Amino acid sequence: MKYTRLTKEQFEELHPEFTNFLATQSIDKAEWDKIKVEKPEVAEQELDVFSDLIWEGVLSKAEYLEHFSKNHIFLFQVFDAHVESIVLKSLVADVDFLTKEGLQWLSDNMFTDTIEMKTGKKVFTEEKNTSVFQLIQQGAFLSDGQLFKQINSIIAS
C-alpha cells in the first residue's frame, strides 16, 4: 500500500465508486460478501488498492494546502516539480491561530512586526504525490488557495 487506507466513513461516502471498482473486476455484491468471509486477506488487498487509487486521484489534483498550528500557518502551492510555501508566524506567544480570535488577530496584525512572514520553495526529492501526501500526514489539508493567493499577491507587489 502506497498511502493509507481510507477510513470507514470515507468508504461509506465512496460506496458507489467502490462498487464500480469491484465491478471492473467482475465482483458483484454476492461475490464481495463471499470474499470477505472466505478470503479476508483478498478483501483487505482490494480495500488497499481502492484506497491508493482514490489517494492518487486526489493528490494529483492538489494545488493548494494549508496547515494551521497554534503560532504558525503554513500555506503551500503545489507544482509538478516543487512546492512553494508561505509561512506566517506569530511573535506574540498567546495568539492561537486555531481559534477564531487568533485568525481575527492575524487579520488585524498581518503586516506588523508581530507577524514573521517567510517564503520558500522546495524541489520534490521524491514523487510529487508522495510529497503532497507527507504534508497531509503532517496535518495539512487541501484548500482553494485563497489565503495563499491573497498573501502572495501582497508580497509580490
N, C-alpha and C positions, 0 to 999 in steps of 0.2 A: 504494500500500500504506500502510495507516494505522499498522500496528505493525511487527513484524519477522517474517520468515519463520521458521516452525518449523524446528528442527534435523532432520537426518536421523533421529536417534533418536526424536524426538517424532513424526515422521511414521510411523515404524515402529510406535510404541505406538498411534497413532490410525488404523492401517490400515483397520479396519472402518468407522470414521466417514468416512474419506476415500473409501472405496468407495461408501458410501451417498451422500455428497456428489456424487460423479460420476454415480451412478445417477439422482439427481434431475434431472440434465441430460441424461439418456438416453445416458450414456457408459459402455459396458461395458469390460472389460479389453482386448479386441482393439482397440476404438476408442481407448482411452487409450494403448496401445502405439504405435498409428499416429500419434496426435497428437504424442507425444514425439519421434518420428523426423522426421515431415514438417512439423510446426509447433511447434518447441520454444518459441517465444515465447508461444503459446497455452497450452502446458503450464505455463510459468512463471507466467502470469497465473492459472491455476487453482490452483496451489500458493499463490500470494499471497492469493487470495480466501479459500481454505480457512483459511489461517493467520489472517487477520483475523477470520473467523467464530469460530474457536477462542478467540482472544485476547478478543474481545468477550464471549463466554460466561464465561470465567474472570474477567475484570476486573469484570464486572457483579455477580459473586457475592462478590468480595473484601470481607472485613470487617476483617481484621487483617493487618498486615505488620510485619516485623521486619528490622532492618539492623544487623549487628554489625561493628564495626571494632576495631582494637587497644584504643583507650581510650574508645570510645563505644558505646552501644546505643541505637538509635532504635526506638521502639515506636509503631505507628500504629493508630488505629481509624478506619475509613472510613465516612462517612455520605454521604447523597445530595449535599449541597451543600458539605461541608467534611471536613477530616481533623483529628483530634485527635492530639497526639503527647505522648509522654513520652520525654525524653532523659536517659540516665544517662551521666555522665562520671566516669572515674576520675581523681582528683587525684594518684594515685601513678603516676609515669611508667612503671615497669617492669611494671605489670599489663597482661596481654594477654587481652582478652575473647574472643579467637579460640581460646583453649585451655581445656581442662577445668579446669586450675588457676586460670585467670583467672575463670572462672564460679563456681568454689567461693569464691574470694576475694570476689567480688561478693556472694554469698550471705551470707558471714560479716560483711561490712562495709557492707551495704546502707544502713543508717540511721546511718552515722557521718559525720564531717566529711571523710572521704576520698572520698566519692561526692557529686558535684553532681547534683542532680535538677531538671529543668525540665519544665514542661508548656506546651503551646501548642495553638493552633487556627489553621488556615489555611483560608480560604474558597477553593474552587476558582475559578480565573480562566478555566479552560477546562473542557471536558467532563470529568466525573468519571473515566471510563475512561482518558482520555488522561493525566490527572494521576496516576492509580494506576500506569499503565504507566511513566511517567517515574520514579517511585520504584523500580520493579523494575529499570529500566535502570541506576539508580544503585547497585544492589546489594541492594535489599530483596527479601524473599521472603514469600510468603503463609504465614500461621500460623494456629493455632487461637485465638490471642488470650489464651492462659492467662497469660502473663507480664504482658501489658498489664492484664488484669483484676485480677491479684493486686496489682500495684503501685498501680493506680488505686484499688482499694478501701482500701488503706492510706493513700494520700494524702487521699482523700475523708473519712476518719473522723477 
